[in-house]
Amino acid sequence: MKAISIANLRTMKGSGEKFAVLTAYDTTFARLAELAGIEVLLVGDSLGNVILGYQSTVPVTMADMVHHTAAVSRGNSKSLLIADMPYMSYATDEQAMANATQLMQAGAQMVKVEGGAWLETTVRKLAERGVPVCCHLGLTPQSVDKLGGYKVQGKDAEAAARMIADARCLEQAGADLLVLECVPSQLAAEITAALEIPVIGIGAGGDTDAQVLVVYDMLGISPRLPKFSRNFLTGAGDIQQAMAAYAKAVKEGSFPAPEHCF
C-alpha cells in the first residue's frame, strides 16, 4: 500500500472506491493494520473504554491522546493517521489550536472533533492554519450524558434535517472528512451523496464512502459486540488476516450487512 493522503481519499470517493478505517492505540496494532492495507487509522478516545477501563470517553485527557498518538505514529508510515480531540479540549478556539498542535506534533495527520454547526468557526480556523479536520455527527460519545445514552440519532425528520445542515456547514468550513455514527442508513446515504468530502460510517449503513470500527470490536474480543460490528477474527489465521478480511469486506461492500444497520 502506498502512503495515503487526503487527496487519495477524495479520489477514492470520486471513483466509488470504498476504504477501511480502524482504531489503533499502540505501535504493534498500527503496524499490523498498515500491513493489512487499512487506509486510515484513528487514535480514538475510545481508548478510554477499551484501554483504560472507563465507562465513557469523558475522562480521557490530552496527555492520554498525545501518548497513544505518538505510539501509533511510530508503528505507522503509510496509513493516514487521525487523532481524536478529547472531551472539552476544543471548547474554545484557543484551546482547539493549542491542543491540535500537540496531536499533530505527536504524529497525527488530522484531528477529529465531535459536534455540529457550533464548530464552524473552530473548524475554519484549524483548516486555515493547515490542520486537517475530521468532524463527527450522529451519536457523539463525548455527549453521551446529554444524549441520554448510546442511542441512534437522526430518526425523525427534524433531527435528520438538522444533521444534513450541520454536515454541509462543516464541509463549507473546511472539514476534510466526516464520521457518521449510529444514524439511519437512508440518512447516511443522503448525507454521503450531498457532500464532496468522504464520509465514514459506523452503524450508518453501507452507502457511506468508508467504514470504521473499534479494532477490539472487529476482532470480537470486546465484552459485548455492538450491533454494527462483526467478528472478523473468526475464521482468520491471525490478527493481521482478520484486519485484511475486514478491509476486503468493506471494499467489496459485503460489510456492513443489513443486520449491522439501523
GIRAUR-V389923 format. One record per backbone hydrogen bond with DSSP energy under -1.0 kcal/mol. NH is the residue of the N-H (numbers start at 0). CO is the residue of the C=O. If there is no record, write none. Layout:
NH&CO ; NH&CO
//
This chain:
3&77 ; 8&4 ; 9&5 ; 10&6 ; 11&7 ; 12&8 ; 13&9 ; 14&10 ; 15&12 ; 16&11 ; 18&208 ; 20&210 ; 21&39 ; 22&212 ; 23&41 ; 29&25 ; 30&26 ; 31&27 ; 32&28 ; 33&29 ; 34&30 ; 35&31 ; 36&33 ; 37&32 ; 39&19 ; 40&79 ; 41&21 ; 42&81 ; 43&41 ; 46&43 ; 47&44 ; 48&45 ; 49&45 ; 50&46 ; 51&46 ; 53&47 ; 59&56 ; 64&60 ; 65&61 ; 66&62 ; 67&63 ; 68&64 ; 69&65 ; 70&66 ; 71&67 ; 72&68 ; 73&69 ; 74&71 ; 75&72 ; 79&38 ; 81&40 ; 82&109 ; 83&42 ; 84&111 ; 88&85 ; 95&91 ; 96&92 ; 97&93 ; 98&94 ; 99&95 ; 100&96 ; 101&97 ; 102&98 ; 103&99 ; 104&100 ; 105&101 ; 106&103 ; 107&102 ; 108&80 ; 110&131 ; 111&82 ; 112&133 ; 114&135 ; 118&115 ; 119&116 ; 122&118 ; 123&119 ; 124&120 ; 125&121 ; 126&122 ; 127&123 ; 128&124 ; 129&126 ; 130&125 ; 133&110 ; 134&176 ; 135&112 ; 136&178 ; 138&180 ; 142&139 ; 143&140 ; 146&142 ; 147&143 ; 148&143 ; 150&148 ; 152&181 ; 159&155 ; 160&156 ; 161&157 ; 162&158 ; 163&159 ; 164&160 ; 165&161 ; 166&162 ; 167&163 ; 168&164 ; 169&165 ; 170&166 ; 171&167 ; 172&168 ; 173&170 ; 174&169 ; 175&132 ; 176&132 ; 177&197 ; 178&134 ; 179&199 ; 180&136 ; 181&201 ; 187&183 ; 188&184 ; 189&185 ; 190&186 ; 191&187 ; 192&188 ; 193&189 ; 194&190 ; 199&177 ; 200&209 ; 201&179 ; 208&198 ; 209&198 ; 210&18 ; 211&200 ; 212&20 ; 217&213 ; 218&214 ; 219&216 ; 220&215 ; 228&225 ; 231&217 ; 235&232 ; 241&237 ; 242&238 ; 243&239 ; 244&240 ; 245&241 ; 246&242 ; 247&243 ; 248&244 ; 249&245 ; 250&246 ; 251&247 ; 253&248 ; 254&248 ; 259&256 ; 260&257
//
